[in-house]
Amino acid sequence: MGSMKVAVYYNNKDVRLEDRPIPKIKDGEILVKVRSSGICGTDLMEWYRIKKAPRVLGHEIAGEIVESRSDQFEVGKRVFVSHHVPCNECKYCLTGDHTACETLHKGNYDPGGFSEYVRVPKINVENGTYVLPHNVSYEEGTMIEPLACVVRIQRIIGVKEGQTVLVMGCGISGLMNIHLAKSKNARVIATDVVEYRLKKAKEFGADEVYNAMEDLDIKADKIIMCTGAMSAFEDAFRFIDKKGTIALFAIPNKDFSIPVEDFWRNELAIVSSYGAAPVDLEESLELIRNGTINVKDMISHNFRLEDIQKGFDIAGEAKDSLKVIVSTEI
């Protein structure tokens, strides 16, 4: 079928454009021409990603089906494809804990979202491919998976009307958490060290924003960690109210200690959430489709695949950028 361009990740400062054969699809599979693919914060976690380098990253894609050997999807359909899909049969799936499913953690599409084409395995076709509504662009489609992760963690910790929710870190994941919590009528406080991001936090609904370098006195029912800064985790233990929950959406690159007596005496909790399940993806897609969550204005940069290194550089600087996406056709 010819060759295609792929962006191969070696490290954060070395993402190379290479040629590979366009994948051949088998029964039940589809071939998708990638139109847009998002750079995720986890793509930038070099200490985590470099273990499996070199590899083609990219797991937030939207594109067009150009070949199909599936009865479910026709050529020409605009789709979002989830890279991680559950088996729907194991004990975790049967109890609603799809993100603990071994199948979900092992699966992916071939070779990765930062390429011109991806082969979508049969299980991903069946459990993780969604037709984009007419009013959802390819660019907005790249936001379905990251927003679904936000949907999941806020469901796990039970964000509700009237609660005080503190979002620490106002990058793209922080903004989505702020926006979603506000849609649930929570009181939202946001912290960051970059003024540009604090301004954006206010624009996306935060009731109060503070520079994390200041001496702050906050009490929150729920804290959502959207930064890996160790100082933020230390602050979180001071800011959490009795019976409160700290949610690990981002993680630091080393272990941290917990003030055990406070956790015991004040009945505190730390929870985490990895990825998203089909139910989260479906809710995310609907939130974007109906305009509840405005992801379009969260996309700050759009690069051609040939310029992906610039995208990694800007996303990694974490200054005047929000969501950085890569498109094969701009």
VEXGU-129831 format. One line per field, with one value per residue (C-alpha): residue number from 1; z negated, x negated, y. Coordinates in nm, 3 decimals, decimal comma, padded with zeros to 5 digits. Each point is the difference from the previous one (the first is absolute). Layout:
BEGIN
n: c(NUM;...)
Z: c(Z;...)
X: c(X;...)
Y: c(Y;...)
REM end
This chain:
BEGIN
n: c(1;2;3;4;5;6;7;8;9;10;11;12;13;14;15;16;17;18;19;20;21;22;23;24;25;26;27;28;29;30;31;32;33;34;35;36;37;38;39;40;41;42;43;44;45;46;47;48;49;50;51;52;53;54;55;56;57;58;59;60;61;62;63;64;65;66;67;68;69;70;71;72;73;74;75;76;77;78;79;80;81;82;83;84;85;86;87;88;89;90;91;92;93;94;95;96;97;98;99;100;101;102;103;104;105;106;107;108;109;110;111;112;113;114;115;116;117;118;119;120;121;122;123;124;125;126;127;128;129;130;131;132;133;134;135;136;137;138;139;140;141;142;143;144;145;146;147;148;149;150;151;152;153;154;155;156;157;158;159;160;161;162;163;164;165;166;167;168;169;170;171;172;173;174;175;176;177;178;179;180;181;182;183;184;185;186;187;188;189;190;191;192;193;194;195;196;197;198;199;200;201;202;203;204;205;206;207;208;209;210;211;212;213;214;215;216;217;218;219;220;221;222;223;224;225;226;227;228;229;230;231;232;233;234;235;236;237;238;239;240;241;242;243;244;245;246;247;248;249;250;251;252;253;254;255;256;257;258;259;260;261;262;263;264;265;266;267;268;269;270;271;272;273;274;275;276;277;278;279;280;281;282;283;284;285;286;287;288;289;290;291;292;293;294;295;296;297;298;299;300;301;302;303;304;305;306;307;308;309;310;311;312;313;314;315;316;317;318;319;320;321;322;323;324;325;326;327;328;329;330)
Z: c(00,000;00,002;-00,279;-00,257;-00,229;-00,371;-00,287;-00,210;-00,362;-00,131;-00,276;-00,055;00,210;00,268;00,186;00,353;00,317;00,163;00,282;-00,068;00,207;-00,034;-00,221;00,163;-00,168;-00,078;-00,040;-00,239;00,017;00,147;00,135;-00,113;00,159;-00,303;00,039;-00,349;-00,300;-00,339;-00,199;-00,348;-00,321;-00,041;00,338;-00,161;-00,309;00,131;-00,303;00,075;00,381;00,060;-00,143;00,320;00,250;00,292;00,071;00,175;-00,265;00,036;-00,145;00,047;00,363;00,236;00,366;00,299;00,083;00,332;-00,002;-00,191;-00,054;-00,272;00,037;-00,258;00,185;00,357;00,190;-00,025;-00,359;-00,227;-00,323;-00,335;-00,097;-00,355;-00,034;-00,325;-00,004;-00,260;00,055;-00,168;-00,139;-00,291;-00,366;00,022;00,303;-00,153;-00,311;00,199;-00,056;00,369;-00,039;-00,211;00,285;00,125;00,358;-00,026;-00,114;00,266;00,307;00,243;00,360;00,257;-00,003;-00,199;00,048;00,123;00,344;00,324;-00,036;-00,282;00,012;-00,253;-00,145;-00,005;-00,376;00,031;00,292;-00,207;-00,339;00,072;00,333;00,006;00,294;-00,043;00,008;00,283;-00,239;-00,154;00,196;00,027;-00,230;-00,263;00,048;-00,135;-00,330;-00,056;-00,170;-00,229;-00,103;-00,066;-00,250;-00,178;00,007;-00,163;-00,284;-00,092;-00,009;-00,218;-00,258;00,028;00,093;-00,081;-00,023;-00,297;-00,062;-00,001;00,263;00,017;00,330;-00,038;00,337;00,281;00,309;00,234;-00,247;-00,270;00,228;00,095;-00,367;-00,082;00,287;-00,086;-00,375;00,073;00,225;-00,313;-00,198;-00,229;-00,146;00,180;-00,116;00,225;-00,061;00,232;00,021;00,355;00,030;00,354;-00,132;-00,296;00,244;00,206;-00,316;-00,069;00,360;-00,030;-00,316;-00,309;-00,277;-00,156;00,135;-00,195;00,077;-00,171;-00,112;-00,237;-00,361;00,037;-00,245;00,180;-00,115;00,273;-00,003;00,312;00,137;00,354;00,063;00,355;-00,054;-00,078;-00,213;-00,335;-00,176;00,115;-00,166;-00,324;00,020;00,073;-00,340;-00,160;00,221;-00,029;-00,237;-00,239;00,179;00,320;00,299;00,193;00,357;00,187;00,358;00,047;-00,190;-00,103;00,129;-00,343;-00,308;-00,263;-00,367;-00,150;-00,337;-00,137;-00,327;00,185;00,241;-00,287;-00,230;00,275;00,203;00,318;00,323;00,300;00,320;00,352;00,342;00,309;00,343;00,099;00,067;00,279;-00,230;-00,061;00,369;00,087;-00,266;00,115;00,362;-00,105;-00,214;00,304;00,242;-00,210;-00,083;-00,377;00,017;00,241;00,108;00,319;-00,188;-00,197;00,314;00,010;00,264;00,311;00,179;00,312;-00,057;00,153;-00,279;-00,290;-00,179;-00,032;-00,151;-00,257;-00,083;-00,056;-00,194;-00,213;-00,088;-00,162;00,031;00,245;00,134;-00,079;00,227;00,280;00,286;00,317;00,329;00,318;00,207;-00,104)
X: c(00,000;-00,298;-00,170;00,101;-00,166;-00,021;-00,150;-00,223;-00,064;-00,356;00,018;00,175;-00,259;-00,031;00,322;-00,093;00,204;-00,050;00,155;00,186;00,227;00,371;00,141;00,202;00,334;00,157;00,362;00,197;-00,257;00,002;-00,271;00,034;-00,168;-00,096;00,115;-00,087;-00,183;-00,053;-00,322;00,085;-00,173;-00,099;-00,180;-00,226;-00,079;-00,346;-00,095;00,308;-00,004;-00,369;00,021;00,170;-00,169;-00,032;00,373;00,280;00,204;00,337;00,324;00,249;00,101;00,279;00,004;00,174;00,051;-00,171;00,025;00,236;00,029;00,261;00,377;00,035;-00,171;-00,002;-00,278;00,032;00,128;-00,158;-00,102;-00,171;-00,187;-00,093;-00,342;00,084;00,311;00,125;00,088;00,343;-00,033;-00,249;00,089;-00,107;00,216;00,297;-00,019;-00,037;-00,376;-00,091;-00,322;-00,146;00,058;-00,321;00,126;00,049;-00,358;-00,153;00,189;-00,077;00,035;-00,273;-00,244;00,115;00,189;-00,297;00,016;00,190;00,197;00,086;00,121;00,280;00,013;00,336;00,052;-00,062;00,244;00,266;-00,059;-00,167;00,095;00,254;00,144;-00,051;00,320;00,015;-00,057;-00,318;-00,318;-00,302;-00,187;00,274;00,005;-00,356;00,136;00,250;-00,248;-00,165;00,340;00,120;-00,285;00,127;00,358;-00,120;-00,200;00,277;00,248;-00,237;-00,040;00,365;-00,023;00,336;00,180;-00,104;-00,335;-00,326;-00,228;-00,366;-00,176;-00,378;-00,162;00,177;-00,140;00,243;00,102;00,052;00,218;00,216;00,042;00,092;00,248;00,167;00,020;00,160;00,256;00,099;00,039;-00,295;-00,202;-00,333;-00,337;-00,305;-00,373;-00,301;-00,331;00,053;00,215;00,113;00,150;00,165;00,165;00,124;00,127;00,216;00,125;00,105;00,199;-00,222;00,159;-00,336;-00,355;-00,325;-00,369;-00,128;-00,313;00,210;00,069;00,351;00,267;00,247;00,236;00,141;00,231;-00,165;-00,347;-00,088;-00,374;-00,074;-00,368;-00,292;-00,176;-00,097;00,067;00,362;00,046;-00,143;00,244;00,291;-00,037;00,045;00,293;00,216;00,298;00,117;00,160;-00,158;-00,144;-00,320;00,018;-00,319;00,063;-00,368;-00,283;-00,350;-00,304;-00,080;00,182;00,128;00,080;00,347;00,073;00,154;00,134;00,195;00,142;00,111;00,131;00,181;00,114;-00,167;-00,045;-00,233;00,135;-00,132;00,143;-00,176;00,152;00,364;00,264;00,261;00,263;-00,233;-00,079;00,370;00,072;-00,299;00,115;00,347;-00,141;-00,193;00,288;00,254;-00,235;-00,016;-00,379;-00,174;-00,311;-00,050;-00,133;-00,238;-00,200;-00,277;-00,233;00,042;-00,312;-00,055;-00,136;-00,329;-00,030;00,086;-00,328;00,113;00,323;-00,188;-00,226;00,292;00,209;-00,302;-00,075;00,345;00,015;00,230;00,157;00,302;00,077;-00,248;00,123;-00,158;00,188;-00,094;00,180;00,012)
Y: c(00,000;00,229;00,187;00,261;00,252;-00,078;00,199;-00,224;00,100;-00,051;00,262;00,334;00,183;-00,267;-00,080;-00,107;-00,023;-00,339;-00,205;-00,323;-00,224;00,080;-00,280;-00,278;-00,065;-00,338;-00,115;00,219;00,281;00,350;00,230;00,360;00,300;00,207;00,359;00,128;-00,143;00,160;00,020;-00,129;00,099;-00,366;00,014;00,260;-00,213;-00,089;-00,210;-00,213;-00,002;-00,053;-00,353;-00,118;00,234;00,009;-00,016;00,184;00,179;00,171;-00,136;00,286;-00,029;00,090;-00,086;-00,148;-00,368;-00,068;-00,380;-00,228;-00,373;00,051;-00,025;00,281;00,284;00,123;00,172;00,380;00,011;00,261;-00,172;00,027;-00,317;-00,097;-00,163;-00,182;-00,218;-00,249;-00,367;00,043;-00,354;00,003;00,060;00,364;00,074;-00,182;00,221;00,324;00,032;-00,016;00,197;-00,283;-00,248;-00,165;00,010;00,377;00,051;-00,224;00,119;00,280;00,091;-00,050;00,174;00,308;00,324;00,204;-00,157;00,051;-00,324;-00,241;-00,357;-00,045;-00,356;-00,180;00,043;00,376;00,015;-00,177;00,165;00,333;00,159;00,284;00,191;00,376;00,207;00,255;00,291;-00,150;00,074;-00,229;00,239;-00,020;-00,377;-00,021;00,133;-00,282;-00,234;00,259;00,139;-00,357;-00,043;00,313;-00,130;-00,321;00,150;00,244;-00,287;-00,206;00,278;00,108;00,368;00,156;00,332;00,211;-00,170;00,192;-00,151;00,105;-00,064;00,020;00,067;00,185;-00,167;-00,168;-00,272;00,261;00,213;-00,296;-00,090;00,361;00,022;-00,331;00,070;00,339;-00,170;-00,197;00,325;-00,061;00,287;-00,023;00,134;-00,028;00,036;00,019;00,185;00,133;00,314;-00,090;-00,322;00,169;00,241;-00,295;-00,171;00,304;-00,001;-00,364;00,057;-00,002;00,207;00,083;-00,030;00,027;-00,011;-00,315;00,188;00,212;-00,094;-00,140;-00,106;-00,227;-00,273;-00,222;-00,302;-00,140;00,070;-00,105;-00,014;00,117;00,070;-00,228;00,264;-00,152;00,332;-00,019;-00,339;00,135;00,293;-00,232;-00,166;00,345;00,100;-00,310;00,033;-00,270;-00,296;00,133;-00,184;00,068;-00,131;-00,087;00,107;00,090;-00,166;00,109;-00,191;-00,143;-00,124;00,239;-00,048;00,033;00,163;-00,318;00,143;00,270;-00,257;-00,221;00,273;00,198;-00,302;00,116;-00,195;-00,009;-00,152;-00,031;-00,058;-00,131;00,053;-00,026;-00,265;-00,007;00,154;00,295;00,040;00,003;00,264;00,207;-00,009;00,115;00,284;00,125;-00,055;00,190;00,285;-00,056;-00,017;00,237;-00,189;00,200;00,302;-00,223;-00,084;00,260;-00,146;-00,215;-00,127;-00,205;-00,350;00,117;00,258;-00,230;00,076;00,363;-00,128;-00,209;00,296;00,239;-00,252;-00,087;00,364;00,023;00,377;00,177;-00,317;-00,212;-00,295;-00,065;-00,218;-00,136;-00,017;-00,182;00,263;00,365)
REM end
